[in-house]
Amino acid sequence: VPDLVARLGGDEFAPVLPEASLDDALDCAEAVQLAIRSISVREQGRQHRISASIGIVAFPSQGREIAELMASADLAMYRAKELGRGRWHLFSERDPVREQLDARILWKEQIAEALREGRFEMHFQPIIGIRTGQRCHAEALLRMRDSHGELILPDRFIPIAEKTGQIQAIDQWILTHALESLTEHAGLELAINLSANAMDDPTILVTLRRLLDQYRIEPSRLSFEITETVAINSLSSATRLMLSIKELGCRFALDDFGTGYASYAYLRALPVDDIKIDGAFIRELPNNREDRIFVKAVTDMAHEMGKRVIAEFVDTDEVLEILREIGVDCAQGYLFSRPVPLQEL
């Protein structure tokens, strides 16, 4: 039985076993797994099982310094996750994914520092009405500064944050700062991106309600974007979250449409207001007949369903003119603006 169990942050805990043999540590890991597997949580008629991935490191044979021991335990824990959840793994220098795991640990530390030191920031890209030429709203895009002040795009750190559980704190940061931006700029309407984690995060809705009340923001000024793939992979939970958020008065957009299933059945099932066609179908419109057919079909279908259509990655006047002829409602891309800080928008 551990003498000490400490919460490290998020959903990470560390039991310490002083004067225990390695066999004692393995027995303890098995006992913890058995206890955790026996727990189930019932919520809204659904039963949820709990699992834990456990990393084990031995002192002093596998390290003497606290930082080294913690990093090794972290590596072992991620190795346990790689092998399948609900397992334990004993740290080994010979682990085949050591290099990738080392990189993950470094990113995890950078993300934690950025959250602690306020090094996340929002950049904004306008979405323009094709017929009016006026801004409909803007998309808020997350950026992170490293310790040297260099800007880091989210594709480098969001996948790590999703694996480490830090994505929950990032989602909360985005929500809070989006509402603050709306408070500071009365004429602004924003779209923000929801992570896959948000589909199963019960705190998202609670936080959104609290922030809307706190800042007294008209909910229709806020739109949420969820990628087609995430929505379909979590169809029931995504639909529940969308309906709950829409009941508050916010809007929803289905992002990156066309890269996944692009099915009429899913469009009918998901309560979205906007459909954002992925840039892969937009960039080559002047030269690709199949892309023009696809964009036209999606636009006609969406309009029949009462939904607005937004084209991403619009970079040239030629592409914009084709979208106007097809009847696409809004456009977003470098033709209008790169993502910029709010004061430059």
C-alpha positions in Angstrom: 0.0 0.0 0.0 1.5 3.4 -1.0 2.5 5.7 1.9 2.0 8.7 -0.3 -0.3 9.5 -3.3 0.1 12.9 -4.9 -1.9 14.6 -7.7 0.6 15.9 -10.3 -2.0 17.8 -12.3 -4.9 17.0 -14.6 -5.6 13.3 -14.4 -2.1 12.3 -13.3 -1.3 10.9 -9.9 1.9 9.4 -8.4 2.1 6.9 -5.6 5.4 6.6 -3.9 6.6 3.3 -2.4 9.6 3.8 -0.1 11.7 0.8 0.9 9.8 -1.5 -1.5 11.2 -4.0 -3.9 10.5 -4.0 -7.6 8.1 -6.9 -7.1 6.3 -4.8 -4.5 5.9 -2.0 -7.0 4.5 -4.4 -9.6 2.1 -5.9 -7.1 0.9 -2.4 -6.2 0.4 -1.5 -9.9 -1.7 -4.7 -10.3 -3.8 -3.9 -7.2 -4.4 -0.3 -8.4 -5.5 -1.5 -11.8 -7.8 -4.0 -10.3 -9.4 -1.4 -8.0 -9.8 1.1 -10.8 -11.3 -1.4 -13.2 -14.0 -2.2 -10.6 -15.2 1.5 -10.7 -18.0 2.4 -13.0 -19.8 5.8 -13.3 -23.4 6.1 -14.4 -24.3 9.4 -16.0 -27.4 10.3 -18.1 -28.3 6.7 -18.4 -24.9 5.7 -19.7 -22.3 3.6 -17.8 -18.7 4.6 -18.0 -15.7 2.5 -17.1 -12.5 4.0 -15.7 -9.0 2.9 -16.8 -5.4 3.9 -15.8 -2.1 3.7 -17.5 0.8 3.3 -15.0 4.5 4.0 -15.5 7.0 2.6 -13.0 10.5 3.7 -12.3 13.0 2.3 -9.7 15.1 4.4 -7.4 18.2 4.5 -7.4 18.9 2.0 -10.2 17.0 4.0 -12.9 17.9 7.5 -11.7 18.8 9.5 -8.6 17.6 13.0 -9.4 13.9 14.0 -8.9 13.6 15.4 -12.4 15.1 12.4 -14.0 12.9 10.0 -12.1 9.8 12.0 -12.9 10.6 12.1 -16.6 11.4 8.4 -16.7 8.1 7.6 -14.9 6.3 9.8 -17.5 8.0 8.0 -20.4 7.0 4.6 -18.9 3.4 5.8 -18.4 3.2 6.9 -22.1 4.7 3.6 -23.2 1.9 1.8 -21.2 -0.6 3.9 -23.1 1.0 3.0 -26.4 0.6 -0.7 -25.6 -3.1 -0.2 -24.8 -4.9 1.5 -21.9 -5.3 -0.2 -18.6 -1.7 -1.5 -18.4 1.4 -0.8 -16.4 4.9 -0.5 -17.9 8.3 -0.6 -16.2 10.7 2.1 -17.5 13.5 0.8 -19.8 16.2 2.5 -21.7 15.6 0.0 -24.5 11.9 1.1 -25.1 11.6 1.4 -29.0 9.6 4.6 -28.8 12.0 6.4 -26.5 12.8 9.2 -28.9 9.2 10.0 -29.6 8.3 9.8 -26.0 11.2 12.1 -25.0 9.9 14.6 -27.5 6.4 14.3 -26.1 7.7 15.0 -22.6 9.5 18.1 -23.8 6.3 19.4 -25.5 4.3 18.6 -22.4 6.6 20.8 -20.3 6.5 23.6 -22.9 2.7 23.5 -22.9 2.5 23.6 -19.1 4.9 26.5 -19.0 2.9 28.4 -21.7 -0.3 27.9 -19.7 1.5 29.0 -16.5 3.3 32.0 -18.0 0.5 33.3 -20.3 2.3 32.5 -23.5 -0.9 31.4 -25.4 -2.5 34.0 -27.7 -5.3 34.3 -30.2 -4.9 35.4 -33.8 -8.0 36.1 -35.9 -8.8 35.6 -39.6 -11.9 37.3 -41.1 -14.6 35.4 -42.9 -16.1 37.5 -45.7 -19.5 37.5 -47.3 -18.9 36.9 -51.0 -21.8 39.0 -52.2 -21.4 41.9 -49.7 -17.6 42.0 -49.3 -18.2 42.7 -45.6 -16.9 40.6 -42.7 -19.5 38.1 -41.4 -17.4 37.1 -38.5 -13.8 36.0 -37.7 -12.2 32.7 -36.7 -10.1 32.7 -33.5 -7.0 30.6 -34.0 -4.7 29.5 -31.2 -1.0 30.3 -31.1 1.7 29.6 -28.6 5.0 31.5 -27.9 8.0 29.5 -26.9 10.4 30.7 -24.3 12.3 32.7 -26.9 9.1 34.4 -28.2 8.9 32.4 -31.4 5.3 31.7 -32.6 4.3 28.1 -32.7 1.3 26.9 -34.7 -1.2 24.5 -33.1 -0.5 21.5 -35.3 2.8 21.1 -33.4 1.4 21.1 -29.9 -2.3 20.3 -30.0 -1.8 16.5 -30.8 0.6 16.3 -27.8 -1.9 18.2 -25.6 -4.6 15.7 -26.6 -2.4 12.8 -25.6 -1.3 14.3 -22.3 -4.7 15.6 -21.2 -3.6 19.2 -21.3 -6.2 19.9 -24.0 -8.9 20.4 -21.4 -7.0 23.4 -19.9 -6.4 24.7 -23.4 -10.1 24.5 -24.3 -11.0 26.4 -21.2 -8.4 29.0 -22.0 -9.8 29.5 -25.5 -13.3 29.8 -24.2 -12.4 32.4 -21.6 -10.3 34.5 -24.0 -12.8 34.4 -26.8 -15.5 35.8 -24.5 -13.1 38.5 -23.3 -12.4 39.5 -26.9 -16.1 39.8 -27.6 -16.5 42.0 -24.5 -13.7 44.3 -25.6 -15.0 44.7 -29.2 -18.7 45.2 -29.5 -19.0 44.7 -33.2 -17.1 41.4 -33.3 -18.5 38.0 -33.9 -16.2 35.0 -33.4 -15.9 31.3 -34.3 -13.7 29.1 -32.1 -12.6 25.5 -32.6 -13.6 22.7 -30.3 -11.2 19.8 -29.8 -12.1 16.1 -29.9 -11.7 16.1 -26.1 -14.5 18.6 -25.7 -17.1 16.1 -27.0 -16.8 14.2 -23.7 -15.8 17.0 -21.4 -18.8 17.9 -19.1 -17.1 21.1 -17.9 -17.3 22.8 -21.4 -21.0 23.5 -21.2 -20.8 24.6 -17.5 -17.9 27.0 -18.3 -19.7 28.4 -21.4 -22.9 29.1 -19.4 -20.8 30.8 -16.6 -18.9 33.0 -19.1 -21.9 34.0 -21.0 -23.5 35.2 -17.8 -20.3 36.7 -16.5 -19.6 38.8 -19.6 -23.2 39.4 -20.6 -22.4 38.4 -24.2 -25.2 37.9 -26.8 -24.7 34.1 -27.5 -25.4 34.5 -31.3 -22.0 36.4 -31.5 -20.3 33.1 -30.8 -19.9 30.1 -33.1 -18.2 26.8 -32.5 -16.4 24.8 -35.2 -16.0 21.1 -35.0 -14.3 19.0 -37.7 -16.3 16.6 -39.7 -14.1 13.7 -38.6 -14.4 14.4 -34.9 -18.2 14.9 -35.2 -18.8 11.6 -36.9 -16.4 9.7 -34.7 -18.3 11.0 -31.6 -21.7 11.3 -33.2 -23.9 10.8 -30.2 -21.8 12.9 -27.8 -21.2 15.6 -30.5 -24.9 15.9 -31.2 -25.7 16.2 -27.5 -23.1 18.9 -27.0 -24.2 20.8 -30.1 -27.8 20.8 -29.1 -27.0 22.0 -25.6 -24.8 24.8 -26.9 -27.3 25.8 -29.6 -30.0 26.0 -26.8 -27.9 28.7 -25.3 -28.2 30.7 -28.6 -24.7 30.0 -30.1 -24.1 28.7 -33.6 -22.2 25.7 -34.9 -20.1 25.0 -38.0 -18.9 21.7 -39.5 -15.3 22.3 -40.4 -13.1 20.6 -43.0 -16.2 19.2 -44.8 -15.3 16.7 -47.5 -12.1 15.3 -46.0 -14.1 12.5 -44.1 -17.5 11.1 -44.9 -19.3 14.1 -46.5 -22.6 12.3 -46.2 -26.1 13.8 -46.5 -27.2 11.5 -43.6 -24.6 13.0 -41.3 -25.4 16.6 -42.4 -29.1 15.9 -41.6 -28.2 14.4 -38.2 -25.8 17.1 -37.0 -27.4 20.4 -35.9 -25.0 22.7 -37.6 -25.7 26.2 -39.1 -22.6 26.5 -41.3 -20.6 24.1 -43.5 -17.0 24.9 -44.1 -15.7 23.2 -47.3 -12.1 22.0 -46.8 -9.4 23.9 -48.7 -8.4 20.8 -50.6 -11.5 21.2 -52.8 -11.1 25.0 -53.1 -7.5 25.6 -54.1 -7.7 23.9 -57.5 -11.2 25.0 -58.5 -10.0 26.8 -61.7 -8.3 23.6 -62.9 -10.3 20.8 -61.5 -13.7 20.0 -62.8 -14.4 17.4 -60.1 -13.7 19.9 -57.3 -16.2 22.3 -58.9 -18.8 19.6 -59.2 -18.3 18.7 -55.5 -18.4 22.3 -54.2 -21.6 23.0 -56.3 -23.3 19.9 -55.0 -22.5 20.6 -51.4 -23.6 24.2 -51.8 -26.9 23.3 -53.3 -27.5 20.6 -50.7 -26.6 22.9 -47.8 -28.8 25.7 -49.1 -31.8 23.3 -49.4 -31.2 22.4 -45.7 -31.1 26.1 -44.7 -27.3 26.0 -44.0 -24.7 28.6 -44.9 -21.6 27.5 -46.9 -18.1 28.9 -46.2 -15.1 28.1 -48.4 -11.6 27.9 -46.7 -8.2 28.7 -48.2 -9.5 31.3 -50.8 -6.2 32.8 -52.0 -6.9 34.2 -55.5 -9.5 36.4 -57.2 -10.1 33.6 -59.8 -11.1 31.1 -57.1 -13.4 33.8 -55.5 -15.1 34.5 -58.8 -15.9 30.7 -59.2 -17.3 30.5 -55.7 -19.5 33.5 -56.4 -20.8 31.8 -59.6 -21.5 28.6 -57.6 -23.4 30.5 -54.9 -21.1 29.9 -51.9 -22.0 32.3 -49.1 -18.7 33.2 -47.4 -14.9 32.9 -48.0 -11.9 32.8 -45.8 -8.2 32.9 -46.9 -5.1 34.8 -47.6 -6.9 36.8 -50.4 -8.5 38.8 -47.6 -6.1 38.4 -44.6 -3.7 36.1 -42.8 -4.5 35.4 -39.2 -3.5 38.5 -37.2 -3.7 39.8 -33.7 -7.0 41.3 -32.8 -5.8 44.9 -32.9 -4.8 44.4 -36.6 -8.1 42.8 -37.6 
